């Protein structure tokens, strides 16, 4: 996730550079054809183009709001995972009287969840944190994060029986695990339900058509400076489409994706330190981007 505004603006401009060059080249072709070769057919009325542009802005705004809601819902659910992880560590330390293996297993969970959502290999972090006694119950499972939660639940039950803990107190921990499972289900729903193709494809196509006909309606008014005005307006539509495309996949490995690795490292630090275990340092942003 981009956390430096200047870096974010530079990334947006860099990603839009090719589109800007193509727009400018097309605008120059239109101006030369109209001004030098007097191709009168290229002179188009401005009203239809203005109406198309207004409708396109409204459509893109709706699509971008929908994409941002997906991104923000994902971030909210990751916040629930973070808060419940801390609550679990507190309950494990007080009700179960401290259990480092449970803290390490819970610290492995967000890494496994990040790997599942982003389709990444998280085996190194899982093997580093997950206790050896739980690894056989996780190996080979289709849903590794859910398998880790299941193993944690089994371990909580075993510890509660060993310590003779009341079922009501154990139920407090089980509710935390259920809340984490619910948050994981919400994150998986976002991952498995992409934005409707009408929202993800149609704006790009319509924006491209609009940028092609835009200079035809401006050349009779702006003349030789048409490339300046048309390219700037076209770049605005390209940028709007790019913003929506970046936000609609919150778990993508892009500078605009959710900082799942940073969140996972934060959870690991909090849980290990709560049990008095050595913890790694926080992750620092790299070139203004938080991974």
N, C-alpha and C positions, 0 to 999 in steps of 0.2 A: 504494500500500500504506500502510495506517495504521501509523505508527511511534510515535504518542503514545497511551498507554493511555487517558488521559482523553478525548481526541478520539474514540478508537475506541468507548468506552462511550457517548458522546453520540450518535455516528452510529447505533449500534445502537438506542438508545432512540428517536431521531427516526424511524428507518425502521419501528419497531414501534408508533409512536404511534397510527396509524389503527386497527390491529388491537386495541390496548388499549382505545380508545374504543368500538369496536364490541362487544368482549367485555363491557365494563362496562355498556353500554346493555342488552345481552341479559340480563345477570345481574339488573339492576334490574327488567326486565320479569318475569322468573321470580319474583323475590321478591314483587313486588306482586301477581301473579296467585295466588301461594300464600298469602301472609299476609293479603291484603285480601279477595280473592274466593274464597279457600278451594278452589282447584282441586286436589283431592286426587290427580287423575291425574298431576299433575306430580311427585309424590313417587315417586322411583325408587330401587331398591336400590343400595347403594354397591359391592357386590362386582363386578358386571359392569364398571362403570366403572373400578374399580381395576385389574382384569385388562387391560382395553383400554389403560389408561394405561401399565402396565408393559410390555406388548408394544410399544407405540408408542415408548417411550423406547429400548428395545433396537434397534428398527428404525431410528430416527433416529440413534442412536449409530453403527450400522454404516454407514449412508449418509454421515454426516459424516466418519467415518474414511476411507471410500473417496474422498470429495471432497477431503479434506486430502492424501491420498496423491497424487492427481492434481496438486494445487497444488505439493506438495513435489518431486515428480518434475520438474515444469516448472522449478522454481527450481534443482534440481540440474543440469539440462541447460543452463540459462543460465549456471550456474557453469562448466560445461565449455567453453562458448563463450568466456567471459571468460578462462579460463586458457589455452586454446589460442590465443587472439588474442595474448596476451602472449608465449607461446612462439614464435609465428610472427614477431613483431616482433624477438625476440632472434635467431632463426635468420636472418632476412633481414638483420639488421645484422652478423652474424658470417660466415655462409656466403656470402651474396651481397654482403657488404662495404658494406652500407647501400643502401637503395633507398626513398626517400621516397614514391614513387608507390605502392609496394606497401603501405606503412603507411597511406596515405590510403585506398586501396581496401579494406583490411581494416577500417579505421575506419568505412567506409560500410556494411559488411556487417551489423552488429547493428541499425542503423536500418532497413535493408531487411527484416531478419528480423522486427523489431518490427511493421513495417507489414503484412507478410504474415500474421503470427499474429493481430494485432488488427484486421485488415481496415481499416487506416488508410492515409492518404496520406503516404508518407515520401519523396516525390520531392524535396522541398526539401533535406533532409539528404543524400540520395544525390547530387544534383547538386552540392552544396557540397563534398563530399569525394571523390567518384569522379573519377579522372583522365580528362581528355578522350579519351585514346586508348582507354579501355575503355568509354565510354558507348555507342558504336554496337553493341558486342557484347552489351549489356545491354538496350538499348531494345527494347520490344515483346515481351520474353520473359514467359511465363506465370509462371515462378518466378524473380523478380528475385534473391533471395538466392543461389539455386543458380547463376544466371548470373554473379553477381559472383565466386563461388568459382571458377567455370570460367575466367573471365578472369584471375583471380589465378594460377591454375595455369598458364595459357599464358604469362603474364609471367614466372613463376618459371622455366619451362623455357627461355624465350628468354634470360634473364639467365644461367642455368647454362651454356648453350651458349656464350654470348658470353665468359664468364669461364673456360671450360674446367673447370668444377667436376665432380668425380667424381660418378658416378651415385648412389653410396651416400649422399653428403652431400645431394644433391638429394632422395633418398628420405625423408630425415628431415623435410623441409618438406612433402613430399607426404603423409606420414602425419598431420601436423598438420591439413592440409586435409581429409583423410579423416575424422579425428575430429570436425572441425567439421561436416562433412556428416552424420555419424551423429547428432550432437546435434540438428541441424536436423530430421532425419527423426523423431527422438523427439518433438520439440516439435510437429511437424505431425501426428503420430499423436494426441497429446492433443487438439489443436484439432479434428481431423476425426472423432474418436470421442467424441461426447458421452456423458455419464453415461446409463445405461439409463433409459428412461422410467419404469420401475417405481420407481427411486430418486429421480427428479427430480419426479414428479407425485404418486405415491401418498402420500408423507408429508404433503404439503400438504393433500390431500383428507381423509385420516384425521384429521389434527390439527384441521381445521375441524369435522368431525363430533364429535370428542371435546370440543372447546370448547363446542359447542352442548348436549351432554347433560351436561356436567360440573356446571353449577349445579343441574340436576334431582336429582342425587344428594347435593348438599350443603345444599340449602335447608332440609330438615327438621332438620338438625343446627345449622347456623350461623344460620339465620333471617335477620335484617336485615343481618347483616354478610357474607352470602354474596357480594356483589359484590367485597368485598375479597379473600377467599380464592380464589374462583373466577377472578377476573381475574389474580391473580398467578400461579396455576398455569397458566392458559391462556397468559399472556405467556411463560412459560418454554418451552412447546412452540412458540409462534410464533418465539421467538428461536432455538431449535434448528433449526427449518426454515430460517430466514433465513441462519444461519451456513452450513449445508450448501449452500444455493442460491448464496451468494457464492463459496464455495470451488470449486464444481464447474466453474466457467469461469475458470481462472487468467489468461487473457489479455483478460478483459473490461475495458472502460474504466470501472471503478468504483473507489471508494476501497479496495476489498479486492483488486483485481487486482494482478498482479505488476508491480514497478517497472521495466518494460522500458526506459523512457526514461532513467531514472537509470543503469541498467546500461550502456546504449549510450553515454551521455555519459562514464561512467568508462572504458570501453574506448577511446573516442576520445582522451581525455586521455592515457592510458597509452601508446598507440601513437604519437601525434604527439610527445609529449615524448621518447620513446625515440629518435626520429630528429632531435631538435633543432628540431622545427617548433613554431610557436606553437599553443597549445592553449586552448580556452575554459575558463572557470571551472566547477567542479562545480555541479550543480543542487542548490539548497537546498530542503528540504521546504516545502510550502505548506500552512499551517494544520494542521501535523502529519501531512500526507499526502505520501508520496513517489511521484512519478509514474513 
